[in-house]
Amino acid sequence: MEQARDFLDESDALYAVLADLPDADWTRPTQFKGWTLNDVLVHLHFWNQMADLSLQAPDGFKAKFGAMFPEMQKHGMRAVENADVTLRGADLREAWRALYSDMGARWAGLDPKQRVQWAGPEMSVRSSITARQMETWAHGQEVFDLLGVERAEQDRVRNIVVLGVNTFGWAYKVNGLKVPDQMPFLSLVAPSGAVWTFGEEGEDRIEGSAVEFAQVVAQTRNIADTELSVSGPVATQWTSIAQCFAGGPETPPAAGVRHRVT
C-alpha cells in the first residue's frame, strides 16, 4: 500500500526538521491557533495511536472513543489529547517517531480495502493512512513556517490533492450549502513537473501548483496567498470553504496570517 510509505516519508520529513530542536522551541506558538510545537506532536501522536488501535483492536478503539467522546464535548479535543499523551519535547518526538515508523512498515502490507473503525463511519485502511499523511503534512506546515524552513515537497502530495477532490461535496455539506452539480476542472502542476487533471472542462477552473491547491483544501493557506488561477463562481466559492478534513465547519485562515517566517 503506497499510501503507507507516503505517510512514513511525510512523517520522516517532519521529524528531520525537529531532530535538533532546542528545548525552548517546543513551547513557541505557531500561526495555527497558537498551538505550540508540543501541541502539534501531541495531536499527531494521539490520532496515530487511535488509527493504529482501530486496526489492531477494534473493540478497544470503540471502547476508548466511546469513553473519551463525552469528555471531548465537555472539555474539547485538546484536553483529551493532552490527558492521554503526557510526553513533551524530545521524548514526545521520539515516541511519535517510533509509532509512525512501526505503522508505516506494518500498514504497507495490508489490503488497501480492509475496513477499520473510526469516529464516524468506518473506512478503508487506505483512507485511514491517507488521512494520517494529510494531518502530518497539514500540521507540519505550521512547524516549517515557524522555523522558517521551506519544505521540499514531493509528489506524494497527490494523496492530499485527491482527498481535496473527494471532499468537494463535503465542504459544501458541512457548511450547510447545496452541492453544485459539477466540480471545477483542475489542472495542477506536481512538484515533479507532471500535470494532474481532475474533473471535466467547463466554466469553473482551478489551475496552478498542486501544493498550493493542497494548502487551500487543508486550510494551511488562504487562497489569496497562493498563485492559483481561479475562474467561475463554483471554483471561487469552493476555494473559500474547501475543507478536506472531518469535523465541523472550519474557517480558512485570513489572508496573510499563515506564512513562512523569515
Buried (B, 14 or more C-beta within 10 A) or exposed (E): BEBBBBBBBBBBBBBEBBEEBEEEBBEEEBBBEEBBBBBBBBBBBBBBBBBBBBBEEBEEBEEBBEEBEEEBEEEEBBEBBBEBBEBBBBEBBEBBBEBBBEBBEEBBEBEBEBBBBBEEEEBBBBBBBBBBBBBBBBBBBBBBBBBEEEBEBBBBBBBBBBBBBBBBEBBBEBBEEEEBEEBBBBBBBBBEEEEBEBBEEEEBBBBBBBBBBBBBBBBBBBBEBBEBEBBBEBBBBBBBBBBBBEEEEEEBBEEEEBEBEE
